[in-house]
Amino acid sequence: MTSLVTTITETLRYRGAIGQWSWVLHRVTGLGVLLFLVLHVIDTSWSVFYPTLYEKAIAIYQSPLFTLGEFGLVTAVVYHAYNGIRIGIFDYNPKWWPHQKRAAYAVLGLTAITLIPTFVVMGYHVVDHYEASPFILPLGEVLVEQIPFGIGMAVAVVAAILVSAVVGLVSREPVGGAGYGKGRGSRIERFWWSYMRMSGLLIVPLVFGHLAMVHVIQGVFDLTAVNSTVVGTGGAINETGTAVEFVAERWNHLVAGVAVWKLYDIGLLALVTVHGFNGLRYVLTDYTMGNPLLRRASVYLCVMGAVVLLLLGAGALLGTIDRDAIRMAAESQCELRGLEECAILDTLEAQQ
């Protein structure tokens, strides 16, 4: 904890070099993207497992608070991606290190160049949505709905600490357990060093493509637009205007008999989850160097988080969304809006 406080205070006091700020921004944006990833995978899995909850989750994402957060998310993703590429280039070409300062400024410039037109298009979606006097969940309800996520994260932290304590009592081994000495441990860390850089390069086109489709070309508000075209499907229509049907049409879209968007999301899930939680491990272990219990717990927390998220996301991607799930989603939308007569349900009945 002392080292974390020192980092914060010294960063705020630091003068004269952009390198320190690049380091801080990379970590902060990475942690922000990981937090969203956890929420996003859990919420999206509900489209398969709990359709009613998914509709409410999308209504929350369409609230003013999360609309602002969406702009922050895109900023974090773009900066983290460009700065990660910068880090990788200089790691593999040490002779270019004297140019670090100019490269860091170039990253900021490239981020701004990317974000300006992106925000213009996103802003158009926002203005168009709110001009239509949409249904908006109250801020209090939006905040209350985040409590279970906070409780879940707290439980995960406590569980990791308990497991770490038990392991410490039983094995009395240093953090990382047997084999993390100069031999095997260093080989494992070299693997993760390479993985972070290679996976980062693979993630950039995937995550930029996802952001472009769901946050720019179409926009999060179009997920619940009746009779809207589902992006990337060649013209599939979301007839009910439910987020569940949007996901179903996208995941069921076939190209030469292959569910291309399921494969796309599987690759994105695997790469980003492992990359993100390993990055979190780097951050947490940096600040627990002097405490074996917490350092070990940091590693276990990241492993457990990655495994749970991968299993949950894979389960959803391998599942199916049927008409009953879409009906449940439609009923949920009607309940959220307090509608006794619901055109969405009428649409479903007409289809049958």
C-alpha positions as CSV (number, residue, x, y, z in Angstrom):
1,M,0.0,0.0,0.0
2,T,2.9,2.4,0.8
3,S,4.3,1.9,-2.7
4,L,0.9,2.6,-4.3
5,V,0.6,5.8,-2.3
6,T,4.1,6.8,-3.3
7,T,3.4,6.1,-6.9
8,I,0.3,8.3,-6.8
9,T,1.8,11.2,-5.0
10,E,5.1,11.2,-7.0
11,T,3.2,11.0,-10.2
12,L,1.2,14.1,-9.3
13,R,4.4,15.9,-8.3
14,Y,6.4,14.7,-11.3
15,R,7.7,17.3,-13.7
16,G,9.6,17.2,-16.9
17,A,9.1,13.9,-18.7
18,I,6.1,12.4,-20.6
19,G,7.4,8.9,-20.0
20,Q,6.0,8.9,-16.5
21,W,2.6,10.0,-17.7
22,S,2.6,7.5,-20.5
23,W,3.3,4.7,-17.9
24,V,0.5,5.9,-15.7
25,L,-2.0,6.4,-18.6
26,H,-1.3,2.9,-19.9
27,R,-2.1,1.4,-16.6
28,V,-5.1,3.4,-15.9
29,T,-6.6,2.9,-19.3
30,G,-5.8,-0.8,-19.1
31,L,-7.6,-1.2,-15.8
32,G,-10.6,0.8,-17.1
33,V,-10.9,-1.5,-20.2
34,L,-10.6,-4.6,-18.0
35,L,-13.4,-3.4,-15.7
36,F,-15.6,-2.8,-18.7
37,L,-14.7,-6.2,-20.1
38,V,-15.8,-8.0,-16.9
39,L,-19.1,-6.2,-16.9
40,H,-19.6,-6.6,-20.7
41,V,-18.9,-10.4,-20.7
42,I,-21.2,-11.0,-17.8
43,D,-24.0,-8.8,-19.2
44,T,-23.7,-10.3,-22.7
45,S,-23.9,-13.9,-21.3
46,W,-27.3,-12.9,-19.9
47,S,-28.6,-12.7,-23.5
48,V,-28.4,-16.5,-23.4
49,F,-28.9,-17.4,-19.7
50,Y,-31.1,-14.5,-18.4
51,P,-32.7,-12.6,-21.3
52,T,-34.7,-10.3,-19.0
53,L,-31.6,-9.2,-17.2
54,Y,-29.8,-8.5,-20.5
55,E,-32.6,-6.1,-21.6
56,K,-32.2,-4.2,-18.3
57,A,-28.4,-4.1,-18.7
58,I,-28.8,-2.5,-22.1
59,A,-31.2,0.0,-20.7
60,I,-28.6,0.9,-18.2
61,Y,-25.9,1.2,-20.9
62,Q,-28.3,3.6,-22.7
63,S,-28.6,5.9,-19.6
64,P,-26.8,9.3,-19.5
65,L,-24.2,8.1,-17.0
66,F,-23.1,5.1,-19.1
67,T,-23.3,7.2,-22.3
68,L,-20.6,9.4,-20.8
69,G,-18.7,6.3,-19.8
70,E,-18.9,5.0,-23.3
71,F,-16.8,8.0,-24.5
72,G,-14.4,7.3,-21.7
73,L,-14.2,3.6,-22.7
74,V,-13.4,4.4,-26.4
75,T,-10.7,6.9,-25.3
76,A,-9.2,4.2,-23.0
77,V,-9.2,1.5,-25.7
78,V,-7.7,3.7,-28.4
79,Y,-4.9,5.2,-26.2
80,H,-4.1,1.8,-24.6
81,A,-3.9,0.2,-28.1
82,Y,-1.6,2.8,-29.6
83,N,0.6,3.0,-26.6
84,G,0.8,-0.7,-26.4
85,I,2.1,-0.8,-30.0
86,R,4.7,1.8,-29.1
87,I,5.9,-0.3,-26.1
88,G,6.1,-3.4,-28.3
89,I,8.1,-1.6,-31.0
90,F,10.6,-0.1,-28.6
91,D,11.0,-3.4,-26.7
92,Y,11.9,-5.2,-29.9
93,N,14.1,-2.3,-31.2
94,P,16.1,-1.0,-28.2
95,K,18.2,1.1,-30.5
96,W,15.2,3.4,-31.0
97,W,14.9,4.2,-27.3
98,P,16.3,7.7,-27.7
99,H,13.1,8.5,-29.6
100,Q,10.7,7.5,-26.8
101,K,9.7,11.0,-26.0
102,R,8.6,11.8,-29.6
103,A,6.9,8.5,-29.9
104,A,4.9,9.1,-26.7
105,Y,3.7,12.5,-28.1
106,A,2.9,10.7,-31.4
107,V,0.7,8.3,-29.5
108,L,-1.2,11.2,-28.0
109,G,-1.5,12.9,-31.4
110,L,-2.7,9.7,-33.1
111,T,-5.2,9.1,-30.3
112,A,-6.6,12.6,-30.8
113,I,-6.8,12.1,-34.6
114,T,-8.7,8.9,-34.1
115,L,-11.0,10.1,-31.4
116,I,-12.2,13.4,-33.0
117,P,-14.1,11.9,-35.9
118,T,-15.1,8.9,-33.8
119,F,-16.7,11.2,-31.2
120,V,-18.4,13.2,-33.9
121,V,-20.2,10.1,-35.1
122,M,-20.9,8.8,-31.6
123,G,-22.2,12.3,-30.6
124,Y,-24.6,12.2,-33.6
125,H,-26.0,8.9,-32.3
126,V,-26.4,10.4,-28.8
127,V,-28.2,13.5,-30.0
128,D,-30.4,11.6,-32.4
129,H,-31.4,9.2,-29.5
130,Y,-32.1,11.8,-26.9
131,E,-34.0,14.1,-29.3
132,A,-36.5,11.2,-29.6
133,S,-37.4,11.5,-25.9
134,P,-36.4,7.9,-25.1
135,F,-37.2,5.9,-22.0
136,I,-34.4,6.5,-19.5
137,L,-33.8,4.6,-16.3
138,P,-33.5,6.8,-13.2
139,L,-30.0,7.4,-12.0
140,G,-30.6,5.9,-8.6
141,E,-31.7,2.6,-10.2
142,V,-28.7,2.6,-12.5
143,L,-26.4,3.0,-9.5
144,V,-28.2,0.4,-7.4
145,E,-27.8,-2.2,-10.2
146,Q,-24.0,-1.9,-10.0
147,I,-24.0,-3.0,-6.4
148,P,-24.0,-6.8,-7.2
149,F,-20.9,-6.3,-9.4
150,G,-19.2,-4.5,-6.5
151,I,-20.1,-7.3,-4.1
152,G,-19.0,-10.0,-6.5
153,M,-15.6,-8.3,-6.9
154,A,-15.2,-7.9,-3.2
155,V,-16.0,-11.6,-2.6
156,A,-13.5,-12.6,-5.3
157,V,-10.8,-10.5,-3.5
158,V,-11.6,-12.1,-0.1
159,A,-11.6,-15.6,-1.6
160,A,-8.2,-15.0,-3.2
161,I,-6.8,-13.8,0.1
162,L,-8.2,-16.9,1.9
163,V,-6.8,-19.3,-0.7
164,S,-3.4,-17.5,-0.4
165,A,-3.4,-17.8,3.4
166,V,-4.2,-21.5,3.2
167,V,-1.5,-22.2,0.6
168,G,1.0,-20.2,2.7
169,L,0.2,-22.3,5.8
170,V,0.4,-25.6,4.0
171,S,3.3,-25.1,1.7
172,R,5.3,-22.4,3.3
173,E,6.6,-21.6,-0.2
174,P,7.5,-18.2,-1.6
175,V,5.0,-16.3,-3.8
176,G,4.4,-18.2,-7.0
177,G,5.1,-21.6,-5.4
178,A,7.7,-24.1,-6.4
179,G,9.5,-23.6,-9.7
180,Y,9.3,-19.8,-9.6
181,G,13.0,-19.4,-9.0
182,K,15.7,-18.4,-11.5
183,G,14.9,-21.2,-13.9
184,R,11.3,-22.1,-14.5
185,G,9.9,-18.8,-13.2
186,S,12.0,-16.7,-15.5
187,R,11.0,-18.8,-18.5
188,I,7.3,-18.4,-17.6
189,E,7.7,-14.6,-17.3
190,R,9.5,-14.5,-20.6
191,F,6.5,-16.3,-22.1
192,W,4.1,-13.8,-20.6
193,W,6.3,-10.9,-21.8
194,S,6.1,-12.2,-25.4
195,Y,2.4,-13.0,-25.0
196,M,1.4,-9.5,-23.9
197,R,3.1,-8.0,-27.0
198,M,1.9,-10.5,-29.6
199,S,-1.6,-10.7,-28.2
200,G,-1.7,-6.9,-28.1
201,L,-1.0,-6.8,-31.9
202,L,-3.8,-9.3,-32.6
203,I,-6.2,-7.6,-30.3
204,V,-6.0,-4.2,-31.9
205,P,-7.8,-5.0,-35.2
206,L,-10.3,-7.2,-33.4
207,V,-11.2,-4.6,-30.7
208,F,-11.2,-1.7,-33.1
209,G,-13.5,-3.6,-35.4
210,H,-15.9,-4.3,-32.5
211,L,-15.9,-0.7,-31.4
212,A,-16.5,0.5,-35.0
213,M,-19.5,-1.8,-35.5
214,V,-21.2,-1.5,-32.1
215,H,-20.2,2.0,-31.0
216,V,-19.7,4.0,-34.2
217,I,-21.4,2.5,-37.3
218,Q,-24.5,1.4,-35.4
219,G,-24.3,2.6,-31.9
220,V,-25.4,1.1,-28.6
221,F,-28.8,2.8,-28.9
222,D,-29.6,0.9,-32.1
223,L,-29.5,-2.4,-30.2
224,T,-33.1,-1.7,-29.2
225,A,-34.4,0.0,-32.3
226,V,-37.4,-1.8,-33.8
227,N,-36.9,-3.1,-37.3
228,S,-33.2,-1.9,-37.4
229,T,-30.6,-3.6,-39.5
230,V,-28.1,-5.7,-37.5
231,V,-24.6,-4.5,-38.3
232,G,-22.3,-7.1,-40.1
233,T,-25.1,-9.5,-41.0
234,G,-25.8,-8.4,-44.6
235,G,-29.2,-7.1,-43.8
236,A,-30.7,-9.1,-40.9
237,I,-33.5,-7.2,-39.2
238,N,-34.0,-6.9,-35.4
239,E,-37.8,-7.0,-35.8
240,T,-38.7,-6.8,-32.1
241,G,-36.1,-4.2,-31.2
242,T,-34.8,-6.3,-28.3
243,A,-31.1,-6.5,-27.5
244,V,-31.4,-10.3,-27.2
245,E,-32.7,-10.5,-30.8
246,F,-29.8,-8.3,-31.9
247,V,-27.3,-10.7,-30.4
248,A,-29.1,-13.7,-31.8
249,E,-29.1,-12.3,-35.3
250,R,-25.4,-11.4,-35.1
251,W,-24.2,-14.7,-33.6
252,N,-26.4,-16.8,-36.0
253,H,-25.2,-15.1,-39.1
254,L,-23.5,-17.6,-41.3
255,V,-20.9,-17.2,-44.0
256,A,-20.2,-20.4,-46.0
257,G,-21.9,-22.2,-43.1
258,V,-19.6,-20.7,-40.5
259,A,-20.9,-18.5,-37.6
260,V,-18.3,-15.8,-38.3
261,W,-19.2,-13.4,-35.5
262,K,-19.2,-16.2,-32.9
263,L,-15.7,-17.1,-34.0
264,Y,-14.7,-13.4,-34.0
265,D,-16.0,-13.0,-30.4
266,I,-14.4,-16.2,-29.2
267,G,-11.0,-14.9,-30.4
268,L,-11.6,-11.5,-28.9
269,L,-12.8,-13.0,-25.6
270,A,-9.8,-15.3,-25.3
271,L,-7.1,-12.8,-26.2
272,V,-8.5,-9.8,-24.3
273,T,-9.3,-11.8,-21.1
274,V,-5.9,-13.4,-20.8
275,H,-4.1,-10.2,-21.8
276,G,-6.2,-8.0,-19.4
277,F,-5.9,-10.2,-16.3
278,N,-2.2,-10.8,-16.9
279,G,-1.8,-7.0,-17.1
280,L,-3.8,-6.7,-13.8
281,R,-1.4,-9.3,-12.3
282,Y,1.6,-7.1,-13.2
283,V,-0.1,-4.1,-11.6
284,L,-1.2,-5.8,-8.4
285,T,2.1,-7.7,-7.8
286,D,4.0,-4.4,-8.3
287,Y,2.3,-3.1,-5.2
288,T,2.5,-6.3,-3.1
289,M,6.2,-7.1,-3.4
290,G,6.8,-6.9,0.3
291,N,3.8,-8.9,1.4
292,P,3.8,-12.6,0.3
293,L,0.2,-13.2,1.3
294,L,-1.1,-10.3,-0.8
295,R,1.2,-11.0,-3.7
296,R,0.1,-14.6,-3.9
297,A,-3.5,-13.5,-3.5
298,S,-3.0,-11.1,-6.4
299,V,-1.9,-14.0,-8.7
300,Y,-4.8,-16.2,-7.6
301,L,-7.3,-13.4,-8.1
302,C,-6.2,-12.8,-11.6
303,V,-6.2,-16.5,-12.4
304,M,-9.7,-17.0,-11.0
305,G,-11.0,-14.0,-12.7
306,A,-9.7,-15.0,-16.1
307,V,-11.0,-18.6,-15.8
308,V,-14.5,-17.6,-14.6
309,L,-14.8,-15.0,-17.4
310,L,-13.6,-17.4,-20.1
311,L,-16.0,-20.1,-19.0
312,L,-18.9,-17.7,-18.7
313,G,-18.2,-16.1,-22.1
314,A,-17.6,-19.5,-23.8
315,G,-20.8,-20.9,-22.3
316,A,-22.8,-18.0,-23.8
317,L,-21.1,-18.2,-27.2
318,L,-21.7,-21.9,-27.4
319,G,-25.3,-21.6,-26.3
320,T,-28.4,-20.7,-28.4
321,I,-31.0,-18.0,-28.3
322,D,-34.4,-19.2,-29.2
323,R,-37.8,-17.4,-29.7
324,D,-38.7,-18.0,-26.1
325,A,-35.7,-16.0,-25.0
326,I,-36.6,-13.2,-27.4
327,R,-40.2,-13.2,-26.0
328,M,-38.8,-13.0,-22.4
329,A,-36.7,-10.0,-23.5
330,A,-39.7,-8.3,-25.1
331,E,-41.7,-8.8,-21.9
332,S,-38.8,-7.3,-19.9
333,Q,-38.7,-4.2,-22.1
334,C,-42.5,-3.7,-21.6
335,E,-42.1,-4.1,-17.9
336,L,-39.2,-1.6,-17.7
337,R,-41.3,1.0,-19.6
338,G,-44.5,0.2,-17.6
339,L,-46.4,-0.6,-20.7
340,E,-49.6,-2.7,-20.4
341,E,-50.0,-3.0,-24.2
342,C,-46.7,-3.7,-25.9
343,A,-46.1,-3.5,-29.7
344,I,-43.1,-5.8,-29.3
345,L,-45.2,-8.7,-28.1
346,D,-47.7,-8.0,-30.9
347,T,-44.9,-8.3,-33.4
348,L,-43.9,-11.7,-32.0
349,E,-47.4,-13.0,-32.1
350,A,-47.7,-11.9,-35.7
351,Q,-44.6,-13.8,-36.6
352,Q,-46.1,-17.0,-35.1
